[in-house]
């Protein structure tokens, strides 16, 4: 049953009703039926994904990494499977001017140890010139391998802002899967956790109970200023950059170059 708190006043901008534990458990069990159905449907979709056909790409196409040009198939590091994230790039832009969405994705994909344990390699691709990319990777402290695929995107069937999966059979390389739209979200653990919280992502498109915070534009907290205030203005950086040594307040996004 619903109970009335001793002090009904609250500073919260909307909150769930207060009930006893048994009432909460009944509601939780009802939702669990839907969650289990969702999980089973996800398993079925993954099974269908494994049954997709594949298309051969040019494994000899040269991409550029810290050791210079290498054939794309070298990114497999001797493994049979490869997952890549293709990060957007702004030529000539300082770190704060690079894509906040791709920063959001790549920051949550910093460690591939469990992929490696399963026999899957991981790399980040971008169309940026390698000299610029190398400075950015050093600033961000990324440990996963990055490669410039400038001019090679068509050869390896990749596109910025997407996760792409490949299979290697000897020296031959095949495209097996690529995300679209919100398809990157399974790799973004913070989104899954936020979806479990009472206020969710805090975005205006979400279905919320009456009286809940209205929400802001999508991805509103992905950039912040030096004080930690969410903003997409000229003094902002992608949020993880403020944890990096040498990150300073800024006055411009710095997106003066071409977007690739």
Secondary structure, 3 states (H helix, E strand, C coil): CECCCCCCCCCCCCCCCCECHHHHHHHHHHHHHHHHHHHHHHHHHHHHHHCCCCEEECCCCEEEECCEEEEHHHHHCCCCEEEEEEECCECCCCHHHCCHHHHHHHHCCCCCHHHHHCCEEEEEEECCCHHHHHHHHHHHCCCCCEEECCCCHHHHCCCCCCEEEEEEECCEEEEEEECCHHHHHHHCHHHHHHCCCCCCCCECCCCCCCCCCCCECCCCCCEECCCCCECCCCCCEEHHHHHCCCCCCCCCCCCCCCEC
